[in-house]
C-alpha cells in the first residue's frame, strides 16, 4: 500500500484510482429534495449499482482489482488502524453537523463498519434513524481531490450538500497509507481557506502535463479559488504554467469536464458551441515569473498553441440537436484508461459516430469484462478504442466517467 501516487497527464496509463460505489444514501433523494442534493431526477439505485459495477469492472480489467480503491474501504482501513483519526473525524463531523452529545456518543459506539456506513448515508444503525443528510454526490470522486504530479489538491465543495465530503476526503488523504508520499508539504488543502467564496471542485482541474495545469472558473469553482491555488502551485514549484479556463456559470456546464476532456495525446472531445467558437470559453495562460498571462478567446486557439497537432472530436458529431442533448448526457465526459483508450457513456451515439470518423473502435464494456473474467483479455492490445458503458441511471446524477474517477497514479 506504500506505492507512490503521482499523475502527470490526463491520458498516461491509469494504474491506481479511487471510486465510490453508489451507497444507500442515494435513495433518500426524492422529487421534492432532488435539487437540494444537486440531482435533476431521482435514480433507480439497483440499476445505478449495476451500471457502476460494470464501469468498475471495466477499469479493473485494465489495472487489476487491488488498484481500484473504494472510498468506504479506504475509510474503514483508517478506522481499523488509526483510532485517533477515527475520533478526530467524529468530532469534526459532529461540529460540522451540529450534533448533540447523545448523537456524538452514539457515533462513538458504532463498529468501524457501521460508522463508515453512517458517515456516507447519514443513517444511524442501518436506516433506523436519519441523523444527517446523505452524500449522493460522492459517487463523483473526481471532485474531492486531484493529483498534480506528486502533490494532491484537497478540493472544497461549492454546495452545502457536498461539504461533509470535504471532511471525509481530508481524513482519507491525511491518514491513509495510500497517500503516504504526499503528506505535509505536498498537500494543498483548499478546505482550510476561511473565505466562503473560495471553492474548487475537481471537475475543474486537469493535469495536462507535468508542467501545465488546467483550472476552470465555473459555477462551482471561483476566481478567488483560482488565485489561491495558482499562488500555492507556483510557490511550491509544482507546475510552470496554469491555464485559467472561464466557462459560463450554467447548470449544463458546471465544470470544464462537462465541455471537454482529453482522450489522447493529440485529441480532445469537445462541445463545439462552448469551446471552439468565440465568446464562451476564455483561456488565460499564466507562466511562473511572468506578470501578464497570454489570453485566448476560445479553447481551440489555446490547445493549438500548446500543441499544434491537437485535433478535436465533436460531441454529437456537431449535429443539432444531438450535440446539445449529448453534452447534457456527458458526451464530453470521458476518462482515459491509457492514451487513446477511454470509457464513455453508451447513450451518446452521434458522439460515437464522431469517434469512428477519427478511426476509433467502439466496443461494449460487457465484452471487455467477459473477456477479463475468462482470462483472455489483454489490455496492451487495446488501441484507439472507446469503451461504452450503460448509463441510464448514472447519467441522471449529472456526471460521467471522468467525474466518477479520482486517478491517483498514472504512468
Steps between C-alpha positions, in 0.01 A plus 500: 500500500802731508526542124547866418212693348574728206314634196675696223239470226131441438579227246802316641423137584272475803649292782306592816163670542247585772129446436187494718240228459148649513386470862159479668490875558409555135153360572433796728493722190134563414318719246451766767863517616689399183617852416620547857724196450610627153309229312267587211307178542468206736686182412422129519780397735514130412547579131746778581705248695491255210630773270769608744610138554556458126689831494714385796564158344608662174763702681602191697553309174771751409670563835405209730265472797748615766558828318135611502443654845155574641466795736309296758775237510766769538314656791451159662873430467570819692252427779642152557860617525481859625256549787604863548408580138159343565443710813615818325267441205200437726574826683533694175182350355303577817618862504416536131156340536416660835446161664384461858719324756271197483551469124874547539510226763289273281744547212789418731338170598449380143717228351749617239282358223181661628673835551617502138144422391358782710753761390414444135124442521405704805312196633571391856490124553391394152201721418358521853569869536598771251737724698638707215473537125638238261784561255351391167763695304797316648469254211677776306839458662671724242373799693646408839868508406749528216855374464733749330836334455600385851271750678134456589233770508221448753206673340241717671142440387289795393161369609388428855379155395863401444685666787517187720686340210784742576545352848497138384744580222738677737499198730582264212780712357660595831470157663502219244830330406405531133592869528809453715731668249292819480482592868579844641640735236355308203137547602322810373192510720241741363261415786723698737421827328266705719344709224169337402549634147799268452355182354668258262372167365707238322294503182660838440859376536692304236867406507593547135872439550759517776552867414144613417178491702149592380269664758143600429311800631140386489173463686685298767860631500559868565742763380619539859575128521698517177714784638572311823579176321727666243698672773548175689590298190761751388643545851545124532634479144249225416446623142644769277174612338133515595218561253193672641201385297187710548169340405137614541357455849221273382355172624567334164874562535574499871867398448744518209487119468136531393620691192824320412731219604826372359485159334850471354824697480373690198121489542223648711129428482321835520160667491560734209258788577669568835862417422601554138284804428558852629371642824418201720836369617775754570843360587780687679838323510709603801872424511696503824716811520301694240256774601251485213326193360465413135128523420298289254139565405414131461623157601600397148756780459647420842530126439651559156750736662622241751484218243476586128405137428191517719180368342140505617219245514168684510231405748185390316706510179422876496143424388217691668311403716716192564800709610301677771321184611819296519694771680226488767544122529879528539611443143809712574574333833733204436774349714818372337626157604803565285591717202216463249295251705210646698172415671189688383126478559317291242207738464685744272491333155579803288813565705596136441461558126733799530759276667463238228563767237833563673594132485387386843341163570184495713459198729253409776643486851329163554719342231815627674385377841398156376838453330670612822303251710591223256868590527531583130511879518826677415491876577826563314333400173218757529571806285289804398186367662197655668344261748132580549325419825128513593395831653122526524513562876856625546439787257198618703742597775668754266846354467693278260793256507753779552298624800488152657876457525775647717821375335787488747764326289564519127814427308 
